[in-house]
Amino acid sequence: MSGANMFVIYASSDNNVTVSPRLGTGRTMPQFNPDAQISVLEGTGVAGDGSLVANIRCDTCLSWGGGETMDPSDSSSSWIFAYQSGDAM
């Protein structure tokens, strides 16, 4: 989805996750967005059942360079969700 702001989250080890802010650019792989200012907060990681937990603070999520703006009071803002199961990358 062109202009979509997204977080790509994946297990980077048995107990750690990587969070990568990306910008959708159309029909190509979303690229890392260096304009996104995020912090990964305490409690982030791989849970005992294998679930990924990502507690993220985003200081620039209302407007990322090249992406769409977000209205925090809008109950129908656009988000993308996908998952892949398997071993950590």
Solvent accessible surface area in square Angstrom, and as a share of the most:
residue,aa,sasa,rsa
1,M,116,0.52
2,S,73,0.47
3,G,13,0.12
4,A,7,0.06
5,N,21,0.11
6,M,22,0.10
7,F,48,0.20
8,V,49,0.28
9,I,59,0.30
10,Y,67,0.25
11,A,21,0.16
12,S,44,0.28
13,S,46,0.29
14,D,133,0.69
15,N,112,0.57
16,N,80,0.41
17,V,11,0.06
18,T,45,0.26
19,V,20,0.12
20,S,13,0.09
21,P,6,0.04
22,R,48,0.18
23,L,27,0.14
24,G,5,0.05
25,T,70,0.41
26,G,29,0.28
27,R,244,0.89
28,T,91,0.53
29,M,136,0.61
30,P,37,0.23
31,Q,95,0.42
32,F,122,0.51
33,N,5,0.03
34,P,105,0.66
35,D,78,0.40
36,A,13,0.10
37,Q,111,0.49
38,I,44,0.22
39,S,48,0.31
40,V,78,0.45
41,L,82,0.41
42,E,169,0.76
43,G,55,0.52
44,T,34,0.20
45,G,9,0.08
46,V,36,0.21
47,A,40,0.31
48,G,93,0.90
49,D,122,0.63
50,G,48,0.46
51,S,54,0.35
52,L,78,0.39
53,V,55,0.32
54,A,33,0.25
55,N,57,0.29
56,I,44,0.22
57,R,139,0.51
58,C,34,0.21
59,D,81,0.42
60,T,34,0.20
61,C,20,0.12
62,L,100,0.50
63,S,68,0.44
64,W,6,0.02
65,G,41,0.39
66,G,69,0.66
67,G,21,0.20
68,E,95,0.43
69,T,103,0.60
70,M,50,0.22
71,D,76,0.39
72,P,109,0.69
73,S,98,0.63
74,D,66,0.34
75,S,120,0.78
76,S,90,0.58
77,S,40,0.26
78,S,72,0.46
79,W,144,0.51
80,I,74,0.38
81,F,172,0.72
82,A,88,0.68
83,Y,179,0.68
84,Q,165,0.73
85,S,86,0.56
86,G,73,0.70
87,D,142,0.73
88,A,43,0.33
89,M,173,0.77
